[in-house]
Amino acid sequence: MMDYRKIIKPALLLDEVKCRQNISTMAAKAKASGVIFRPHFKTHQSVTIGEWFREEGVSAITVSSVTMAKHFAKNGWKDITIAFPLNLREIEDVRNLSDNIRLNTLVSGFEQVQFVIRKVQFESGCFLKINTGLDRSGIEWDDKEMVIRIVDEINRSRHIRFKGFLTHSGHTYKTSTIKEIIDIYNDTLNKFLSLRSLYPSSDIILSTGDTPSCSLVNNFTGFDEIRPGNFVFYDLTQIQLGSCKSDQVAVALACPVVEKNQKRKEIIIYGGGVHLSKESLKLPDGRIVYGEAAIFNDNEWIFPSERSFVKSLSQEHGIISSSEELINNIKIGGLIGIIPVHSCMTADLMRQYYTFDKSIIADFSSK
């Protein structure tokens, strides 16, 4: 049983049972559809949690930086995709990685590809980033002329092997209904199938990866690979999107209660932007919030009957707009749980997990 007395400042609690179940569920879905499950490790960043994936048969992973790739390569992962446009200033580190693992890099423009081909004198797979609606980076999916031009350029390289097309349909995070998420998934699939038709005789990979669609879709036929990451923990955003239920969220920030204001019905916590990040979520009623309050009970956290949310954050302070029930039951000096808006950011800031079996997991990659 967790000894809450030992938590004296904000600490990120991890429910291993929920986390393992989230991993198992996604792995089973991928297997049922016959697609490669290449989970994104940027959410948890932990060697220990990575081993929980390995226990589910995962052998190929995704990361978001060269530093993260080096960390997991050092800990036995031999098939890694860096799903971020190749940073040419790190080319020597990438070269060293390629000597020891099966490495896939990512390119997102013609000028970049030309430079990469000149600099990359080592074996590497290469995905082309496609923009299917997020409008963050990548070649427009319908710019077939540019797609062909870039793929031809890659194929002229003596060292780089074209692996296929990769996208992150992050615009699912901007939806308000499950139907919209499913529609985006189907739209992305159709766009990618049109790209596959450009290379009917080639063994290319179509890779997609956002957690909302991967959580809600059960049949991934048409794609070859899925790369979700946030599903390992889920968070308040995923609850609101409908990607998960509240009892699937596997992390909560334990925050000391330092003050209560009964008149304003506010609870002041030691837990601010440096712990949760300042990512916010707009509720259906228009309120902007930074997390949801939960109560710790033995080896779990539970939600009060009336929901209460973090209304504002400064560097170390957080202010909860509290229900009557919550403020009357929480004591100054006690702990309150905060379900983060974005678990990836909170995990990156906290950089260690406390588990209910009294373990501390701190085997993160360096910054």
Secondary structure, 3 states (H helix, E strand, C coil): CCCHHHCCCCEEEECHHHHHHHHHHHHHHHHHHCCEECCECCCCCEHHHHHHHHCCCCCCEEECCHHHHHHHHHCCCCEEEEEEECCHHHHHHHHHHHCCCEEEEEECCHHHHHHHHHHCCCCEEEEEEEECCCCCCCEECCCHHHHHHHHHHHHCCCCEEEEEEECCCHHHHHCCCHHHHHHHHHHHHHHHHHHHCCCCCCCCEEEECCHHHHHHCCCCCCCCEECCCHHHCCCHHHHHHCCCCHHHCCEEEEEEEEEEECCCCEEEEECCHHHHCCCCEECCCCCEECEEEEEECCCCEECCCCCCEEEEECCCEEEEECCHHHHHHCCCCCEEEEEECCHHHHHHHHCCEEECCCCEECCECCC
